[in-house]
Amino acid sequence: MKRINIAITGCLGRMGQQLIKSSKKNKDFNLVSLTESKEISKKISGIKPSLNSIGAFKNVNVIIDFTVPKCTLQVLKIASELKKRVVIGTTGFSKREEDKIKKYSKKIPILKAGNMSIGVNLLMYITEITSRSLDEKFLTKVYEVHHKHKKDYPSGTALMLAEGVAIGKKKKLKNLIGKQLLNAKDYPYGKKINIYSVRKGEVIGQHKVQFSNKKEILSLRHESFDRSLYSDGALAASKWLMQKKPGLYSMRDLLNFK
């Protein structure tokens, strides 16, 4: 099989650095381009990073983007012109930005996931099943912890899990979403899905969905110990996307969850 040429955006970021390491170890990929939001003079892994541009992406098959929404949309604009595939791990998009991503997906294949972990995506699937199985007496809340450097909250994963609850109830998340609090001392259940975020230390990622009817509590939990599980997932997504037509895909599609 011919190696897949990839570009990694936000190469100085935590995920950018991890993606570089993982791609170098994976024989299916050839790292050909790195980009950042500012000019960088030194080379990284033998490649001089550049700004997002046609020149930076013209020789790649897939662009992997773990940055911020503004950068992601810039990348998608260029990718759509060049007909390049894009894997998006960026989170924190507004409704308007989500709509723009859907628009770009009509021209190019895009796989977007709030979390690239196989375990987390399985957790979302189990959350849907649990939510569907429990009656309305069970209230739900989502709890997530990330390192102190993460700026957005709730995490994309927490929103994914809340979406899982909503899907199970056959309702729209926007009608079920409750409080979204950061570093709160208390996080009670509510009639809507309350999401509680904590930012501390160097925690890679902890997520928990809880259901309670005041008589019992059911907890579904996932904890990440190694950031490479996200980069490995992004590379798996890149390889999978090579065979796809334009459209907006998720890790759920890759894992073939029904």
TORLOSE-177724 format. One line per 3 residues: number of its first residue (from 0); for each residue x, y, z of C-alpha. Coordinates in nm, 3 decimals. Each point is the difference from the previous one (the first is absolute). Example, Ala and Ser with C-alpha at 12.3 -4.5 7.8 and 13.67 -1.06 7.14 Angstrom:
// residues 2
0 = 1.230:-0.450:0.780  0.137:0.344:-0.066 $
This chain:
// residues 258
0 = 0.000:0.000:0.000  0.124:0.345:-0.092  0.080:0.218:0.300 $
3 = -0.249:0.274:0.082  0.143:0.351:-0.008  -0.124:0.204:0.294 $
6 = 0.017:0.355:0.129  -0.031:0.082:0.369  -0.130:0.342:0.100 $
9 = 0.079:0.161:0.334  0.328:-0.190:0.010  0.122:0.170:0.318 $
12 = -0.309:-0.095:0.198  -0.028:-0.302:0.228  -0.194:-0.206:-0.252 $
15 = 0.208:0.130:-0.288  0.316:-0.125:0.170  -0.161:-0.334:0.081 $
18 = -0.122:-0.042:-0.358  0.352:0.059:-0.129  0.134:-0.275:0.229 $
21 = -0.274:-0.247:-0.092  0.021:0.064:-0.374  0.376:-0.054:0.004 $
24 = -0.054:-0.345:0.154  -0.276:-0.101:-0.241  0.122:-0.141:-0.334 $
27 = -0.333:0.078:-0.171  0.070:0.374:0.014  0.246:0.249:-0.138 $
30 = 0.012:0.334:0.184  0.056:0.265:-0.266  -0.130:0.327:0.145 $
33 = -0.036:0.180:0.333  -0.177:0.328:0.062  -0.038:0.250:0.282 $
36 = -0.177:0.331:0.057  0.329:0.192:-0.009  0.329:-0.014:-0.183 $
39 = 0.254:-0.246:0.146  0.363:-0.002:-0.107  0.115:-0.334:0.142 $
42 = -0.081:-0.337:-0.155  -0.210:-0.260:0.179  0.066:-0.364:-0.093 $
45 = 0.193:0.129:-0.301  -0.289:0.215:-0.125  -0.020:0.378:0.013 $
48 = -0.350:0.095:0.118  -0.194:0.251:-0.207  -0.327:0.188:0.022 $
51 = -0.319:-0.164:-0.126  0.011:0.046:-0.376  -0.050:-0.169:-0.336 $
54 = 0.375:-0.065:-0.012  -0.005:-0.172:0.339  -0.278:-0.241:-0.097 $
57 = 0.036:-0.057:-0.375  0.206:-0.322:0.030  -0.196:-0.170:0.279 $
60 = -0.283:-0.253:-0.002  -0.140:0.080:0.344  0.022:0.299:0.233 $
63 = -0.028:-0.075:0.372  -0.121:0.297:0.202  0.003:0.033:0.380 $
66 = 0.002:0.378:0.043  -0.270:0.263:0.067  -0.324:0.063:-0.196 $
69 = 0.132:0.307:-0.184  0.302:-0.194:-0.127  -0.207:-0.306:-0.090 $
72 = -0.230:0.204:-0.222  0.303:0.156:-0.169  0.137:-0.349:-0.064 $
75 = -0.335:-0.122:-0.138  -0.020:0.292:-0.242  0.339:-0.088:-0.148 $
78 = -0.070:-0.375:0.010  -0.326:0.043:-0.191  0.183:0.190:-0.273 $
81 = 0.261:-0.276:-0.027  -0.249:-0.288:0.050  0.193:-0.134:0.301 $
84 = -0.140:-0.220:0.277  -0.007:0.141:0.354  -0.009:-0.167:0.342 $
87 = -0.123:0.244:0.266  0.070:-0.049:0.369  -0.057:0.366:0.085 $
90 = -0.285:0.076:0.242  -0.194:0.307:0.115  -0.181:0.083:-0.326 $
93 = -0.301:0.230:-0.001  -0.322:-0.097:-0.180  0.096:0.230:-0.287 $
96 = 0.343:-0.161:-0.028  -0.154:-0.349:0.008  -0.221:0.102:-0.292 $
99 = 0.306:0.115:-0.196  0.167:-0.336:0.059  -0.309:-0.177:-0.137 $
102 = 0.016:0.224:-0.304  0.364:-0.087:-0.067  -0.077:-0.372:0.041 $
105 = -0.210:0.015:-0.316  0.324:0.059:-0.191  0.255:-0.210:0.191 $
108 = 0.006:-0.299:0.239  0.019:0.119:0.362  0.016:-0.212:0.314 $
111 = -0.075:0.207:0.310  0.002:-0.135:0.354  0.001:0.163:0.342 $
114 = 0.216:-0.293:0.104  0.202:-0.242:-0.215  0.020:-0.271:0.266 $
117 = -0.164:-0.332:-0.085  -0.086:-0.043:0.369  -0.174:0.336:0.025 $
120 = -0.202:-0.062:-0.314  -0.105:-0.337:0.139  -0.097:0.180:0.323 $
123 = -0.224:0.234:-0.198  -0.166:-0.300:-0.164  -0.058:-0.162:0.341 $
126 = -0.133:0.334:0.129  -0.262:0.003:-0.275  -0.110:-0.353:0.087 $
129 = -0.013:0.080:0.373  -0.194:0.320:-0.052  -0.250:-0.180:-0.221 $
132 = -0.044:-0.279:0.256  -0.065:0.219:0.307  -0.330:0.176:0.069 $
135 = -0.052:0.372:0.054  0.048:-0.034:0.377  0.375:-0.030:-0.061 $
138 = 0.173:0.339:-0.014  0.336:0.040:-0.173  0.318:0.201:0.039 $
141 = 0.339:-0.001:-0.174  0.333:0.065:0.171  0.335:0.062:-0.174 $
144 = 0.355:0.086:0.103  0.283:0.125:-0.221  0.340:0.162:0.046 $
147 = 0.023:0.364:0.100  0.114:0.103:-0.349  -0.328:-0.096:-0.170 $
150 = -0.191:0.319:-0.073  -0.344:-0.111:-0.113  -0.269:-0.156:0.217 $
153 = -0.197:-0.217:0.004  0.237:-0.230:-0.186  -0.105:-0.133:-0.338 $
156 = -0.015:-0.343:0.161  -0.237:0.117:0.275  -0.230:0.142:-0.268 $
159 = 0.025:-0.327:-0.193  -0.114:-0.190:0.308  -0.282:0.245:0.064 $
162 = -0.100:-0.051:-0.363  -0.003:-0.374:0.070  -0.249:0.055:0.282 $
165 = -0.217:0.213:-0.229  0.008:-0.257:-0.280  -0.108:-0.268:0.246 $
168 = -0.297:0.216:0.098  -0.076:0.076:-0.367  0.033:0.371:0.072 $
171 = 0.223:0.279:-0.123  0.295:0.092:0.221  -0.082:0.370:-0.019 $
174 = -0.328:-0.074:0.178  0.164:-0.213:0.271  0.321:0.189:0.074 $
177 = 0.010:0.152:0.348  0.265:0.184:0.198  0.358:0.010:-0.131 $
180 = 0.226:0.079:0.293  0.377:0.027:0.043  0.178:-0.104:0.322 $
183 = -0.326:-0.002:0.195  0.002:-0.131:0.359  -0.334:-0.172:-0.041 $
186 = -0.157:-0.170:-0.299  -0.351:-0.129:0.075  -0.227:-0.184:-0.238 $
189 = -0.264:0.199:-0.184  -0.301:-0.055:-0.222  0.235:0.092:-0.284 $
192 = 0.353:-0.130:-0.064  0.239:0.205:0.211  0.365:-0.009:-0.108 $
195 = 0.275:0.067:0.252  0.355:0.070:-0.118  0.320:0.007:0.203 $
198 = 0.335:0.133:-0.120  0.298:-0.102:0.212  0.356:-0.128:-0.017 $
201 = 0.102:-0.208:-0.299  -0.300:-0.234:-0.013  -0.032:-0.141:-0.353 $
204 = -0.371:-0.072:0.023  -0.269:-0.139:0.231  -0.368:-0.027:-0.091 $
207 = -0.298:-0.134:0.188  -0.373:-0.027:-0.073  -0.227:-0.065:0.296 $
210 = -0.366:-0.100:0.015  -0.195:0.012:0.328  -0.360:-0.041:0.117 $
213 = 0.094:0.079:0.365  -0.010:-0.372:0.080  0.301:-0.106:-0.203 $
216 = 0.277:0.148:-0.212  0.137:-0.143:-0.321  0.342:0.138:-0.103 $
219 = 0.169:-0.040:-0.338  0.364:0.110:0.006  0.307:0.035:-0.220 $
222 = 0.351:0.118:0.087  0.288:0.075:-0.236  0.357:-0.068:0.111 $
225 = 0.192:0.050:-0.324  -0.058:0.276:-0.254  0.114:-0.233:-0.279 $
228 = -0.340:-0.171:0.003  -0.141:0.318:-0.158  0.275:0.029:-0.261 $
231 = -0.030:-0.370:-0.085  -0.373:0.049:-0.044  0.058:0.302:-0.226 $
234 = 0.238:-0.202:-0.218  -0.251:-0.285:-0.022  -0.260:0.258:-0.103 $
237 = 0.235:0.137:-0.268  0.054:-0.344:-0.148  -0.375:-0.077:0.005 $
240 = -0.085:0.336:-0.159  0.216:-0.078:-0.304  -0.275:-0.227:-0.136 $
243 = -0.289:0.239:0.061  -0.194:0.240:-0.219  -0.079:0.358:0.112 $
246 = -0.206:0.002:0.316  0.014:0.067:0.374  0.104:-0.313:0.191 $
249 = 0.068:-0.090:0.363  0.190:-0.266:0.193  -0.335:-0.173:0.030 $
252 = 0.005:-0.052:-0.376  0.356:-0.131:0.014  -0.089:-0.246:0.277 $
255 = -0.321:-0.097:-0.180  -0.224:0.049:0.303  -0.365:-0.032:-0.101 $
